[in-house]
Amino acid sequence: MPVYEYEHLGRGCGRGKRFDIRQEVDAKRLTDCPACGRPVHRIFSLVNVNTPKTNSDLKKPGLHQARAPRQGRL
Ligand SMILES: [Zn+2]
């Protein structure tokens, strides 16, 4: 589930001026703070951290396929 960051339009509350909240991807975006009920707007969505794209990119098997073809070796 992605984490979304929201910001109070006016003053913040006990959750702070900005807060983040975990929501389903297809969940409605919040228009008011679940804690104080004042209006909020969504700032941006943080990418879920459990997808280590950099590591899997390094392990791509394609990187090892630059060898000479077998036929050249007799
Ligand atoms: Zn609030």
N, CA, C, O and the ligand as a Tripos MOL2 file, in Angstrom:
@<TRIPOS>MOLECULE
protein
  297   295    75     0     0
PROTEIN
NO_CHARGES

@<TRIPOS>ATOM
      1 N           0.8440   -1.2000    0.0000 N.3       1 MET1
      2 CA          0.0000    0.0000    0.0000 C.3       1 MET1
      3 C           0.8800    1.2510    0.0000 C.2       1 MET1
      4 O           1.8150    1.3490    0.7950 O.2       1 MET1
      5 N           0.5970    2.1710   -0.8530 N.am      2 PRO2
      6 CA          1.4140    3.3910   -0.8900 C.3       2 PRO2
      7 C           1.0940    4.3350    0.2630 C.2       2 PRO2
      8 O           0.0210    4.2830    0.8640 O.2       2 PRO2
      9 N           2.0380    5.1740    0.5380 N.am      3 VAL3
     10 CA          1.8670    6.1880    1.5780 C.3       3 VAL3
     11 C           1.6760    7.5300    0.9000 C.2       3 VAL3
     12 O           2.4430    7.9040    0.0130 O.2       3 VAL3
     13 N           0.6610    8.2420    1.3180 N.am      4 TYR4
     14 CA          0.3840    9.5530    0.7340 C.3       4 TYR4
     15 C           0.6450   10.6350    1.7650 C.2       4 TYR4
     16 O           0.4080   10.4620    2.9600 O.2       4 TYR4
     17 N           1.1320   11.7390    1.2700 N.am      5 GLU5
     18 CA          1.3970   12.8390    2.1820 C.3       5 GLU5
     19 C           0.3600   13.9340    1.9870 C.2       5 GLU5
     20 O           0.0670   14.3490    0.8660 O.2       5 GLU5
     21 N          -0.1750   14.3810    3.0840 N.am      6 TYR6
     22 CA         -1.1910   15.4330    3.0640 C.3       6 TYR6
     23 C          -0.6980   16.6300    3.8600 C.2       6 TYR6
     24 O           0.1650   16.5290    4.7310 O.2       6 TYR6
     25 N          -1.2770   17.7450    3.5250 N.am      7 GLU7
     26 CA         -0.9390   18.9620    4.2600 C.3       7 GLU7
     27 C          -2.2110   19.7040    4.6180 C.2       7 GLU7
     28 O          -3.1250   19.8080    3.8000 O.2       7 GLU7
     29 N          -2.2740   20.2120    5.8180 N.am      8 HIS8
     30 CA         -3.4110   21.0390    6.2090 C.3       8 HIS8
     31 C          -3.4010   22.3190    5.3950 C.2       8 HIS8
     32 O          -2.3490   22.9180    5.1700 O.2       8 HIS8
     33 N          -4.5670   22.7290    4.9600 N.am      9 LEU9
     34 CA         -4.6420   23.9920    4.2230 C.3       9 LEU9
     35 C          -4.4180   25.1730    5.1580 C.2       9 LEU9
     36 O          -3.7940   26.1670    4.7840 O.2       9 LEU9
     37 N          -4.9120   25.0570    6.3280 N.am     10 GLY10
     38 CA         -4.6940   26.1110    7.3130 C.3      10 GLY10
     39 C          -3.6650   25.6580    8.3340 C.2      10 GLY10
     40 O          -2.5690   25.2130    7.9930 O.2      10 GLY10
     41 N          -4.0350   25.7790    9.5420 N.am     11 ARG11
     42 CA         -3.1610   25.3800   10.6240 C.3      11 ARG11
     43 C          -3.1270   23.8690   10.7850 C.2      11 ARG11
     44 O          -4.1160   23.1860   10.5180 O.2      11 ARG11
     45 N          -1.9950   23.3540   11.2200 N.am     12 GLY12
     46 CA         -1.8940   21.9310   11.4950 C.3      12 GLY12
     47 C          -2.5520   21.5830   12.8220 C.2      12 GLY12
     48 O          -2.9930   22.4570   13.5690 O.2      12 GLY12
     49 N          -2.6060   20.2940   13.0910 N.am     13 CYS13
     50 CA         -3.1900   19.8650   14.3600 C.3      13 CYS13
     51 C          -2.1630   18.9870   15.0650 C.2      13 CYS13
     52 O          -0.9610   19.1020   14.8260 O.2      13 CYS13
     53 N          -2.6440   18.1260   15.9200 N.am     14 GLY14
     54 CA         -1.7460   17.2520   16.6590 C.3      14 GLY14
     55 C          -0.9250   16.3320   15.7680 C.2      14 GLY14
     56 O           0.1200   15.8320   16.1840 O.2      14 GLY14
     57 N          -1.3890   16.1100   14.5560 N.am     15 ARG15
     58 CA         -0.6350   15.2720   13.6220 C.3      15 ARG15
     59 C           0.4320   16.0700   12.9090 C.2      15 ARG15
     60 O           1.2370   15.5180   12.1590 O.2      15 ARG15
     61 N           0.4370   17.3610   13.1410 N.am     16 GLY16
     62 CA          1.4040   18.2130   12.4680 C.3      16 GLY16
     63 C           0.7730   18.8980   11.2790 C.2      16 GLY16
     64 O          -0.3310   18.5500   10.8590 O.2      16 GLY16
     65 N           1.4750   19.8700   10.7420 N.am     17 LYS17
     66 CA          0.9900   20.5580    9.5440 C.3      17 LYS17
     67 C           0.8900   19.5660    8.3820 C.2      17 LYS17
     68 O          -0.0950   19.5480    7.6440 O.2      17 LYS17
     69 N           1.9110   18.7600    8.2420 N.am     18 ARG18
     70 CA          1.8930   17.7000    7.2350 C.3      18 ARG18
     71 C           1.8660   16.3590    7.9290 C.2      18 ARG18
     72 O           2.4220   16.1930    9.0150 O.2      18 ARG18
     73 N           1.2290   15.4260    7.3060 N.am     19 PHE19
     74 CA          1.2220   14.0690    7.8540 C.3      19 PHE19
     75 C           1.1240   13.1030    6.7020 C.2      19 PHE19
     76 O           0.6720   13.4690    5.6180 O.2      19 PHE19
     77 N           1.5380   11.8890    6.9210 N.am     20 ASP20
     78 CA          1.3360   10.9200    5.8570 C.3      20 ASP20
     79 C           0.4910    9.7640    6.3390 C.2      20 ASP20
     80 O           0.4300    9.4400    7.5250 O.2      20 ASP20
     81 N          -0.1580    9.1590    5.3650 N.am     21 ILE21
     82 CA         -1.1520    8.1540    5.6930 C.3      21 ILE21
     83 C          -1.1150    7.0820    4.6230 C.2      21 ILE21
     84 O          -0.9220    7.3700    3.4420 O.2      21 ILE21
     85 N          -1.3030    5.8400    5.0520 N.am     22 ARG22
     86 CA         -1.2750    4.7120    4.1410 C.3      22 ARG22
     87 C          -2.6800    4.4720    3.6000 C.2      22 ARG22
     88 O          -3.6350    4.3350    4.3640 O.2      22 ARG22
     89 N          -2.7920    4.4240    2.3030 N.am     23 GLN23
     90 CA         -4.1170    4.2200    1.6980 C.3      23 GLN23
     91 C          -4.0130    3.2520    0.5300 C.2      23 GLN23
     92 O          -2.9590    3.1030   -0.0880 O.2      23 GLN23
     93 N          -5.1150    2.6100    0.2510 N.am     24 GLU24
     94 CA         -5.1870    1.8020   -0.9570 C.3      24 GLU24
     95 C          -4.9780    2.7050   -2.1630 C.2      24 GLU24
     96 O          -5.2690    3.9000   -2.1110 O.2      24 GLU24
     97 N          -4.4740    2.1330   -3.2440 N.am     25 VAL25
     98 CA         -4.2150    2.9350   -4.4290 C.3      25 VAL25
     99 C          -5.5050    3.5570   -4.9640 C.2      25 VAL25
    100 O          -5.5100    4.7040   -5.4110 O.2      25 VAL25
    101 N          -6.5820    2.8020   -4.9140 N.am     26 ASP26
    102 CA         -7.8410    3.3080   -5.4640 C.3      26 ASP26
    103 C          -8.7260    3.9500   -4.4040 C.2      26 ASP26
    104 O          -9.9010    4.2180   -4.6540 O.2      26 ASP26
    105 N          -8.1750    4.1940   -3.2370 N.am     27 ALA27
    106 CA         -8.9710    4.8520   -2.1930 C.3      27 ALA27
    107 C          -9.1710    6.3210   -2.5480 C.2      27 ALA27
    108 O          -8.3560    6.9370   -3.2350 O.2      27 ALA27
    109 N         -10.2700    6.8510   -2.0620 N.am     28 LYS28
    110 CA        -10.5390    8.2750   -2.2820 C.3      28 LYS28
    111 C          -9.4860    9.1140   -1.5810 C.2      28 LYS28
    112 O          -9.0520    8.7970   -0.4730 O.2      28 LYS28
    113 N          -9.0890   10.1750   -2.2360 N.am     29 ARG29
    114 CA         -8.1420   11.0240   -1.5260 C.3      29 ARG29
    115 C          -8.8630   11.8230   -0.4550 C.2      29 ARG29
    116 O         -10.0110   12.2340   -0.6200 O.2      29 ARG29
    117 N          -8.1720   12.0240    0.6220 N.am     30 LEU30
    118 CA         -8.7930   12.7130    1.7500 C.3      30 LEU30
    119 C          -8.9850   14.1840    1.4300 C.2      30 LEU30
    120 O          -8.1580   14.7940    0.7510 O.2      30 LEU30
    121 N         -10.0570   14.7400    1.9110 N.am     31 THR31
    122 CA        -10.2530   16.1820    1.7840 C.3      31 THR31
    123 C         -10.2090   16.8400    3.1490 C.2      31 THR31
    124 O         -10.0620   18.0570    3.2580 O.2      31 THR31
    125 N         -10.3360   16.0420    4.1730 N.am     32 ASP32
    126 CA        -10.1530   16.6080    5.4990 C.3      32 ASP32
    127 C          -9.3890   15.6520    6.4000 C.2      32 ASP32
    128 O          -9.3870   14.4360    6.2070 O.2      32 ASP32
    129 N          -8.7610   16.2320    7.3590 N.am     33 CYS33
    130 CA         -7.8710   15.5010    8.2420 C.3      33 CYS33
    131 C          -8.6530   14.4970    9.0910 C.2      33 CYS33
    132 O          -9.6700   14.8560    9.6850 O.2      33 CYS33
    133 N          -8.1950   13.2490    9.1570 N.am     34 PRO34
    134 CA         -8.8920   12.2590    9.9840 C.3      34 PRO34
    135 C          -8.8070   12.5630   11.4700 C.2      34 PRO34
    136 O          -9.5930   12.0400   12.2600 O.2      34 PRO34
    137 N          -7.8720   13.3930   11.8490 N.am     35 ALA35
    138 CA         -7.7100   13.7090   13.2770 C.3      35 ALA35
    139 C          -8.5420   14.9140   13.7050 C.2      35 ALA35
    140 O          -9.2200   14.8700   14.7310 O.2      35 ALA35
    141 N          -8.4900   15.9960   12.9170 N.am     36 CYS36
    142 CA         -9.1570   17.2220   13.3700 C.3      36 CYS36
    143 C         -10.3110   17.6320   12.4540 C.2      36 CYS36
    144 O         -11.1090   18.4960   12.8200 O.2      36 CYS36
    145 N         -10.4100   17.0310   11.2780 N.am     37 GLY37
    146 CA        -11.5310   17.3230   10.3960 C.3      37 GLY37
    147 C         -11.3730   18.5890    9.5760 C.2      37 GLY37
    148 O         -12.2860   18.9600    8.8380 O.2      37 GLY37
    149 N         -10.2570   19.2500    9.6850 N.am     38 ARG38
    150 CA        -10.0390   20.4520    8.8860 C.3      38 ARG38
    151 C          -9.5530   20.0740    7.4890 C.2      38 ARG38
    152 O          -9.0320   18.9780    7.2810 O.2      38 ARG38
    153 N          -9.7270   20.9830    6.5400 N.am     39 PRO39
    154 CA         -9.3810   20.6450    5.1590 C.3      39 PRO39
    155 C          -7.8920   20.3970    4.9460 C.2      39 PRO39
    156 O          -7.0350   21.1010    5.4810 O.2      39 PRO39
    157 N          -7.6150   19.3630    4.1410 N.am     40 VAL40
    158 CA         -6.2360   19.0320    3.7950 C.3      40 VAL40
    159 C          -6.1650   18.8230    2.2820 C.2      40 VAL40
    160 O          -7.1870   18.6320    1.6240 O.2      40 VAL40
    161 N          -4.9790   18.8600    1.7550 N.am     41 HIS41
    162 CA         -4.8100   18.4900    0.3530 C.3      41 HIS41
    163 C          -3.6130   17.5680    0.2360 C.2      41 HIS41
    164 O          -2.7000   17.6020    1.0620 O.2      41 HIS41
    165 N          -3.6300   16.7500   -0.7940 N.am     42 ARG42
    166 CA         -2.5780   15.7770   -0.9570 C.3      42 ARG42
    167 C          -1.3830   16.4180   -1.6380 C.2      42 ARG42
    168 O          -1.5410   17.1270   -2.6320 O.2      42 ARG42
    169 N          -0.2270   16.1840   -1.1300 N.am     43 ILE43
    170 CA          0.9750   16.7880   -1.6950 C.3      43 ILE43
    171 C           1.5570   15.9030   -2.7900 C.2      43 ILE43
    172 O           1.5970   16.3080   -3.9520 O.2      43 ILE43
    173 N           1.9930   14.7440   -2.4500 N.am     44 PHE44
    174 CA          2.4820   13.8070   -3.4650 C.3      44 PHE44
    175 C           2.4670   12.4260   -2.8470 C.2      44 PHE44
    176 O           2.2920   12.2750   -1.6380 O.2      44 PHE44
    177 N           2.6490   11.4390   -3.6690 N.am     45 SER45
    178 CA          2.6520   10.0910   -3.1420 C.3      45 SER45
    179 C           4.0680    9.5650   -3.0910 C.2      45 SER45
    180 O           4.8250    9.6940   -4.0530 O.2      45 SER45
    181 N           4.4130    8.9890   -2.0010 N.am     46 LEU46
    182 CA          5.7210    8.3820   -1.8590 C.3      46 LEU46
    183 C           5.6640    6.9750   -2.4340 C.2      46 LEU46
    184 O           4.7100    6.2330   -2.2010 O.2      46 LEU46
    185 N           6.6690    6.6300   -3.1680 N.am     47 VAL47
    186 CA          6.7020    5.2910   -3.7330 C.3      47 VAL47
    187 C           6.9260    4.2900   -2.6060 C.2      47 VAL47
    188 O           7.7020    4.5300   -1.6810 O.2      47 VAL47
    189 N           6.2490    3.1980   -2.7040 N.am     48 ASN48
    190 CA          6.4020    2.1680   -1.6930 C.3      48 ASN48
    191 C           7.8570    1.7220   -1.6020 C.2      48 ASN48
    192 O           8.5060    1.4900   -2.6220 O.2      48 ASN48
    193 N           8.3570    1.6040   -0.3950 N.am     49 VAL49
    194 CA          9.7950    1.3960   -0.2230 C.3      49 VAL49
    195 C          10.2040   -0.0520   -0.4300 C.2      49 VAL49
    196 O          11.3920   -0.3250   -0.6030 O.2      49 VAL49
    197 N           9.2610   -0.9950   -0.4170 N.am     50 ASN50
    198 CA          9.6900   -2.3900   -0.5570 C.3      50 ASN50
    199 C           9.8570   -2.8460   -1.9940 C.2      50 ASN50
    200 O           9.7240   -4.0400   -2.2650 O.2      50 ASN50
    201 N          10.1360   -1.9670   -2.9050 N.am     51 THR51
    202 CA         10.4890   -2.3840   -4.2570 C.3      51 THR51
    203 C          11.8900   -1.8680   -4.5760 C.2      51 THR51
    204 O          12.0410   -0.7700   -5.1110 O.2      51 THR51
    205 N          12.9050   -2.6500   -4.2510 N.am     52 PRO52
    206 CA         14.2910   -2.2010   -4.4570 C.3      52 PRO52
    207 C          14.6880   -2.2540   -5.9140 C.2      52 PRO52
    208 O          15.3500   -3.1950   -6.3510 O.2      52 PRO52
    209 N          14.2910   -1.2600   -6.6550 N.am     53 LYS53
    210 CA         14.5190   -1.2820   -8.0970 C.3      53 LYS53
    211 C          15.9940   -1.2660   -8.4550 C.2      53 LYS53
    212 O          16.4050   -1.9190   -9.4140 O.2      53 LYS53
    213 N          16.7800   -0.5430   -7.7120 N.am     54 THR54
    214 CA         18.1910   -0.4100   -8.0710 C.3      54 THR54
    215 C          18.9090   -1.7530   -8.0000 C.2      54 THR54
    216 O          19.6890   -2.0840   -8.8930 O.2      54 THR54
    217 N          18.6580   -2.5260   -6.9530 N.am     55 ASN55
    218 CA         19.3460   -3.8000   -6.8170 C.3      55 ASN55
    219 C          18.9860   -4.7770   -7.9140 C.2      55 ASN55
    220 O          19.8610   -5.4390   -8.4740 O.2      55 ASN55
    221 N          17.7050   -4.8730   -8.2260 N.am     56 SER56
    222 CA         17.2970   -5.8410   -9.2410 C.3      56 SER56
    223 C          17.8010   -5.4150  -10.6120 C.2      56 SER56
    224 O          18.0460   -6.2580  -11.4740 O.2      56 SER56
    225 N          17.9540   -4.1300  -10.8160 N.am     57 ASP57
    226 CA         18.5010   -3.6780  -12.0840 C.3      57 ASP57
    227 C          19.9380   -4.1290  -12.2530 C.2      57 ASP57
    228 O          20.3590   -4.4880  -13.3530 O.2      57 ASP57
    229 N          20.6840   -4.1090  -11.1690 N.am     58 LEU58
    230 CA         22.0770   -4.5150  -11.2560 C.3      58 LEU58
    231 C          22.2100   -6.0090  -11.5360 C.2      58 LEU58
    232 O          23.1950   -6.4550  -12.1240 O.2      58 LEU58
    233 N          21.2140   -6.7720  -11.1110 N.am     59 LYS59
    234 CA         21.2960   -8.2240  -11.2640 C.3      59 LYS59
    235 C          20.7010   -8.7090  -12.5770 C.2      59 LYS59
    236 O          20.5730   -9.9150  -12.7890 O.2      59 LYS59
    237 N          20.3470   -7.8140  -13.4330 N.am     60 LYS60
    238 CA         19.7550   -8.2230  -14.7100 C.3      60 LYS60
    239 C          20.7000   -9.1440  -15.4620 C.2      60 LYS60
    240 O          21.8690   -8.8090  -15.6500 O.2      60 LYS60
    241 N          20.2130  -10.2980  -15.8950 N.am     61 PRO61
    242 CA         21.0900  -11.2510  -16.5890 C.3      61 PRO61
    243 C          21.6030  -10.7180  -17.9100 C.2      61 PRO61
    244 O          22.6230  -11.1970  -18.4050 O.2      61 PRO61
    245 N          20.9470   -9.7680  -18.4810 N.am     62 GLY62
    246 CA         21.3730   -9.2190  -19.7570 C.3      62 GLY62
    247 C          22.7880   -8.6630  -19.7330 C.2      62 GLY62
    248 O          23.4440   -8.5530  -20.7690 O.2      62 GLY62
    249 N          23.2440   -8.3190  -18.5490 N.am     63 LEU63
    250 CA         24.5630   -7.7200  -18.4520 C.3      63 LEU63
    251 C          25.6760   -8.7260  -18.7290 C.2      63 LEU63
    252 O          26.8020   -8.3440  -19.0470 O.2      63 LEU63
    253 N          25.3570  -10.0050  -18.6050 N.am     64 HIS64
    254 CA         26.4030  -11.0190  -18.7680 C.3      64 HIS64
    255 C          26.4290  -11.6090  -20.1680 C.2      64 HIS64
    256 O          27.2070  -12.5240  -20.4390 O.2      64 HIS64
    257 N          25.6110  -11.1100  -21.0390 N.am     65 GLN65
    258 CA         25.4810  -11.7510  -22.3440 C.3      65 GLN65
    259 C          26.3870  -11.1470  -23.4050 C.2      65 GLN65
    260 O          26.1610  -11.3660  -24.5940 O.2      65 GLN65
    261 N          27.3870  -10.4060  -23.0170 N.am     66 ALA66
    262 CA         28.2660   -9.7660  -23.9730 C.3      66 ALA66
    263 C          29.4580  -10.6580  -24.3320 C.2      66 ALA66
    264 O          30.4670  -10.1560  -24.8270 O.2      66 ALA66
    265 N          29.3600  -11.9800  -24.0920 N.am     67 ARG67
    266 CA         30.4790  -12.8840  -24.3840 C.3      67 ARG67
    267 C          30.5490  -13.1880  -25.8750 C.2      67 ARG67
    268 O          29.6010  -12.9420  -26.6200 O.2      67 ARG67
    269 N          31.6650  -13.7180  -26.2860 N.am     68 ALA68
    270 CA         31.8110  -14.1580  -27.6700 C.3      68 ALA68
    271 C          30.9390  -15.3850  -27.9010 C.2      68 ALA68
    272 O          30.7720  -16.2020  -26.9960 O.2      68 ALA68
    273 N          30.3940  -15.5220  -29.0720 N.am     69 PRO69
    274 CA         29.5510  -16.6930  -29.3520 C.3      69 PRO69
    275 C          30.3610  -17.9870  -29.3700 C.2      69 PRO69
    276 O          31.5600  -17.9660  -29.6490 O.2      69 PRO69
    277 N          29.7100  -19.1130  -29.0720 N.am     70 ARG70
    278 CA         30.3940  -20.4060  -28.9490 C.3      70 ARG70
    279 C          31.0510  -20.8600  -30.2510 C.2      70 ARG70
    280 O          32.0860  -21.5270  -30.2370 O.2      70 ARG70
    281 N          30.4530  -20.5000  -31.3500 N.am     71 GLN71
    282 CA         30.9450  -21.0110  -32.6150 C.3      71 GLN71
    283 C          32.3810  -20.5660  -32.8930 C.2      71 GLN71
    284 O          33.1260  -21.2630  -33.5820 O.2      71 GLN71
    285 N          32.7610  -19.4370  -32.3720 N.am     72 GLY72
    286 CA         34.1040  -18.9230  -32.6240 C.3      72 GLY72
    287 C          35.1870  -19.7310  -31.9180 C.2      72 GLY72
    288 O          36.3750  -19.4580  -32.0910 O.2      72 GLY72
    289 N          34.7900  -20.7160  -31.1300 N.am     73 ARG73
    290 CA         35.7820  -21.4420  -30.3310 C.3      73 ARG73
    291 C          35.8280  -22.8790  -30.7860 C.2      73 ARG73
    292 O          34.9000  -23.6390  -30.5090 O.2      73 ARG73
    293 N          36.8870  -23.2780  -31.4810 N.am     74 LEU74
    294 CA         36.9600  -24.6530  -31.9580 C.3      74 LEU74
    295 C          38.2060  -25.3450  -31.4880 C.2      74 LEU74
    296 O          38.4190  -26.5150  -31.8040 O.2      74 LEU74
    297 ZN         -5.5980   17.7300   11.4100 Zn       75 ZN75
@<TRIPOS>BOND
     1     1     2 1
     2     2     3 1
     3     3     4 2
     4     3     5 am
     5     5     6 1
     6     6     7 1
     7     7     8 2
     8     7     9 am
     9     9    10 1
    10    10    11 1
    11    11    12 2
    12    11    13 am
    13    13    14 1
    14    14    15 1
    15    15    16 2
    16    15    17 am
    17    17    18 1
    18    18    19 1
    19    19    20 2
    20    19    21 am
    21    21    22 1
    22    22    23 1
    23    23    24 2
    24    23    25 am
    25    25    26 1
    26    26    27 1
    27    27    28 2
    28    27    29 am
    29    29    30 1
    30    30    31 1
    31    31    32 2
    32    31    33 am
    33    33    34 1
    34    34    35 1
    35    35    36 2
    36    35    37 am
    37    37    38 1
    38    38    39 1
    39    39    40 2
    40    39    41 am
    41    41    42 1
    42    42    43 1
    43    43    44 2
    44    43    45 am
    45    45    46 1
    46    46    47 1
    47    47    48 2
    48    47    49 am
    49    49    50 1
    50    50    51 1
    51    51    52 2
    52    51    53 am
    53    53    54 1
    54    54    55 1
    55    55    56 2
    56    55    57 am
    57    57    58 1
    58    58    59 1
    59    59    60 2
    60    59    61 am
    61    61    62 1
    62    62    63 1
    63    63    64 2
    64    63    65 am
    65    65    66 1
    66    66    67 1
    67    67    68 2
    68    67    69 am
    69    69    70 1
    70    70    71 1
    71    71    72 2
    72    71    73 am
    73    73    74 1
    74    74    75 1
    75    75    76 2
    76    75    77 am
    77    77    78 1
    78    78    79 1
    79    79    80 2
    80    79    81 am
    81    81    82 1
    82    82    83 1
    83    83    84 2
    84    83    85 am
    85    85    86 1
    86    86    87 1
    87    87    88 2
    88    87    89 am
    89    89    90 1
    90    90    91 1
    91    91    92 2
    92    91    93 am
    93    93    94 1
    94    94    95 1
    95    95    96 2
    96    95    97 am
    97    97    98 1
    98    98    99 1
    99    99   100 2
   100    99   101 am
   101   101   102 1
   102   102   103 1
   103   103   104 2
   104   103   105 am
   105   105   106 1
   106   106   107 1
   107   107   108 2
   108   107   109 am
   109   109   110 1
   110   110   111 1
   111   111   112 2
   112   111   113 am
   113   113   114 1
   114   114   115 1
   115   115   116 2
   116   115   117 am
   117   117   118 1
   118   118   119 1
   119   119   120 2
   120   119   121 am
   121   121   122 1
   122   122   123 1
   123   123   124 2
   124   123   125 am
   125   125   126 1
   126   126   127 1
   127   127   128 2
   128   127   129 am
   129   129   130 1
   130   130   131 1
   131   131   132 2
   132   131   133 am
   133   133   134 1
   134   134   135 1
   135   135   136 2
   136   135   137 am
   137   137   138 1
   138   138   139 1
   139   139   140 2
   140   139   141 am
   141   141   142 1
   142   142   143 1
   143   143   144 2
   144   143   145 am
   145   145   146 1
   146   146   147 1
   147   147   148 2
   148   147   149 am
   149   149   150 1
   150   150   151 1
   151   151   152 2
   152   151   153 am
   153   153   154 1
   154   154   155 1
   155   155   156 2
   156   155   157 am
   157   157   158 1
   158   158   159 1
   159   159   160 2
   160   159   161 am
   161   161   162 1
   162   162   163 1
   163   163   164 2
   164   163   165 am
   165   165   166 1
   166   166   167 1
   167   167   168 2
   168   167   169 am
   169   169   170 1
   170   170   171 1
   171   171   172 2
   172   171   173 am
   173   173   174 1
   174   174   175 1
   175   175   176 2
   176   175   177 am
   177   177   178 1
   178   178   179 1
   179   179   180 2
   180   179   181 am
   181   181   182 1
   182   182   183 1
   183   183   184 2
   184   183   185 am
   185   185   186 1
   186   186   187 1
   187   187   188 2
   188   187   189 am
   189   189   190 1
   190   190   191 1
   191   191   192 2
   192   191   193 am
   193   193   194 1
   194   194   195 1
   195   195   196 2
   196   195   197 am
   197   197   198 1
   198   198   199 1
   199   199   200 2
   200   199   201 am
   201   201   202 1
   202   202   203 1
   203   203   204 2
   204   203   205 am
   205   205   206 1
   206   206   207 1
   207   207   208 2
   208   207   209 am
   209   209   210 1
   210   210   211 1
   211   211   212 2
   212   211   213 am
   213   213   214 1
   214   214   215 1
   215   215   216 2
   216   215   217 am
   217   217   218 1
   218   218   219 1
   219   219   220 2
   220   219   221 am
   221   221   222 1
   222   222   223 1
   223   223   224 2
   224   223   225 am
   225   225   226 1
   226   226   227 1
   227   227   228 2
   228   227   229 am
   229   229   230 1
   230   230   231 1
   231   231   232 2
   232   231   233 am
   233   233   234 1
   234   234   235 1
   235   235   236 2
   236   235   237 am
   237   237   238 1
   238   238   239 1
   239   239   240 2
   240   239   241 am
   241   241   242 1
   242   242   243 1
   243   243   244 2
   244   243   245 am
   245   245   246 1
   246   246   247 1
   247   247   248 2
   248   247   249 am
   249   249   250 1
   250   250   251 1
   251   251   252 2
   252   251   253 am
   253   253   254 1
   254   254   255 1
   255   255   256 2
   256   255   257 am
   257   257   258 1
   258   258   259 1
   259   259   260 2
   260   259   261 am
   261   261   262 1
   262   262   263 1
   263   263   264 2
   264   263   265 am
   265   265   266 1
   266   266   267 1
   267   267   268 2
   268   267   269 am
   269   269   270 1
   270   270   271 1
   271   271   272 2
   272   271   273 am
   273   273   274 1
   274   274   275 1
   275   275   276 2
   276   275   277 am
   277   277   278 1
   278   278   279 1
   279   279   280 2
   280   279   281 am
   281   281   282 1
   282   282   283 1
   283   283   284 2
   284   283   285 am
   285   285   286 1
   286   286   287 1
   287   287   288 2
   288   287   289 am
   289   289   290 1
   290   290   291 1
   291   291   292 2
   292   291   293 am
   293   293   294 1
   294   294   295 1
   295   295   296 2
@<TRIPOS>SUBSTRUCTURE
     1 MET1         2 RESIDUE 1 A MET
     2 PRO2         6 RESIDUE 1 A PRO
     3 VAL3        10 RESIDUE 1 A VAL
     4 TYR4        14 RESIDUE 1 A TYR
     5 GLU5        18 RESIDUE 1 A GLU
     6 TYR6        22 RESIDUE 1 A TYR
     7 GLU7        26 RESIDUE 1 A GLU
     8 HIS8        30 RESIDUE 1 A HIS
     9 LEU9        34 RESIDUE 1 A LEU
    10 GLY10       38 RESIDUE 1 A GLY
    11 ARG11       42 RESIDUE 1 A ARG
    12 GLY12       46 RESIDUE 1 A GLY
    13 CYS13       50 RESIDUE 1 A CYS
    14 GLY14       54 RESIDUE 1 A GLY
    15 ARG15       58 RESIDUE 1 A ARG
    16 GLY16       62 RESIDUE 1 A GLY
    17 LYS17       66 RESIDUE 1 A LYS
    18 ARG18       70 RESIDUE 1 A ARG
    19 PHE19       74 RESIDUE 1 A PHE
    20 ASP20       78 RESIDUE 1 A ASP
    21 ILE21       82 RESIDUE 1 A ILE
    22 ARG22       86 RESIDUE 1 A ARG
    23 GLN23       90 RESIDUE 1 A GLN
    24 GLU24       94 RESIDUE 1 A GLU
    25 VAL25       98 RESIDUE 1 A VAL
    26 ASP26      102 RESIDUE 1 A ASP
    27 ALA27      106 RESIDUE 1 A ALA
    28 LYS28      110 RESIDUE 1 A LYS
    29 ARG29      114 RESIDUE 1 A ARG
    30 LEU30      118 RESIDUE 1 A LEU
    31 THR31      122 RESIDUE 1 A THR
    32 ASP32      126 RESIDUE 1 A ASP
    33 CYS33      130 RESIDUE 1 A CYS
    34 PRO34      134 RESIDUE 1 A PRO
    35 ALA35      138 RESIDUE 1 A ALA
    36 CYS36      142 RESIDUE 1 A CYS
    37 GLY37      146 RESIDUE 1 A GLY
    38 ARG38      150 RESIDUE 1 A ARG
    39 PRO39      154 RESIDUE 1 A PRO
    40 VAL40      158 RESIDUE 1 A VAL
    41 HIS41      162 RESIDUE 1 A HIS
    42 ARG42      166 RESIDUE 1 A ARG
    43 ILE43      170 RESIDUE 1 A ILE
    44 PHE44      174 RESIDUE 1 A PHE
    45 SER45      178 RESIDUE 1 A SER
    46 LEU46      182 RESIDUE 1 A LEU
    47 VAL47      186 RESIDUE 1 A VAL
    48 ASN48      190 RESIDUE 1 A ASN
    49 VAL49      194 RESIDUE 1 A VAL
    50 ASN50      198 RESIDUE 1 A ASN
    51 THR51      202 RESIDUE 1 A THR
    52 PRO52      206 RESIDUE 1 A PRO
    53 LYS53      210 RESIDUE 1 A LYS
    54 THR54      214 RESIDUE 1 A THR
    55 ASN55      218 RESIDUE 1 A ASN
    56 SER56      222 RESIDUE 1 A SER
    57 ASP57      226 RESIDUE 1 A ASP
    58 LEU58      230 RESIDUE 1 A LEU
    59 LYS59      234 RESIDUE 1 A LYS
    60 LYS60      238 RESIDUE 1 A LYS
    61 PRO61      242 RESIDUE 1 A PRO
    62 GLY62      246 RESIDUE 1 A GLY
    63 LEU63      250 RESIDUE 1 A LEU
    64 HIS64      254 RESIDUE 1 A HIS
    65 GLN65      258 RESIDUE 1 A GLN
    66 ALA66      262 RESIDUE 1 A ALA
    67 ARG67      266 RESIDUE 1 A ARG
    68 ALA68      270 RESIDUE 1 A ALA
    69 PRO69      274 RESIDUE 1 A PRO
    70 ARG70      278 RESIDUE 1 A ARG
    71 GLN71      282 RESIDUE 1 A GLN
    72 GLY72      286 RESIDUE 1 A GLY
    73 ARG73      290 RESIDUE 1 A ARG
    74 LEU74      294 RESIDUE 1 A LEU
    75 ZN75       297 GROUP 0 **** ****
